[in-house]
Every structure is written in structure tokens, then in C-alpha cells.
Amino acid sequence: MEIRKEEPKIKCLCCDKMLTDFEATRKHAVTGMFIDLCQQCFKTVQSDSHLPTKDRQDLISADDMDDSVEEEDDNHVDSKDY
């Protein structure tokens, strides 16, 4: 019998929604800490605080695109140095 280990599910710190892979891998560009917010909550926080982020664009899905933060954001750092 094979024991199957499930991947841990990460939830949004604000609304408790399950995060997508894209949302779960978003990090603060300076501190390197995971942000752990869904797109909706992140957009709300981002509009007030302008957090510089490192995002895994290769993990973005159609669900993320529907709620995605505008790409013109000056605080976005696209890097694969995770």
C-alpha cells in the first residue's frame, strides 16, 4: 500500500481562501518573506502600501489573470531567484 502525502494547502491570511500556486509563491522583493494573500486581498493591500514583490509568472493561471494586479506596477520585480 502506497502512502500518499498531500501537499500543504496555503490559505490567504486575510480571507482564509485557498491560494493558487502563483499566489502562494509571491514574496516580498526586499525581505524574501512569503506574502500569503489571495489576489483580491493583495490588490487591496497593494493599493495602500505598494509592496515590491517577486512573482512566479510561470505559475500564473487563468484564475489568477482574472484578478491579477496590473502589470504596469512599478513595484513588481520579476525574478526566478527564489
Buried (B, 14 or more C-beta within 10 A) or exposed (E): EEEEEEEEEBBBBBEEBEBBBBBBBBBBBEEEEBBBBBBEBBBBBBEEEEBBBBBBEEBBEEEBEEBBBEEEEEEBBEEEEE
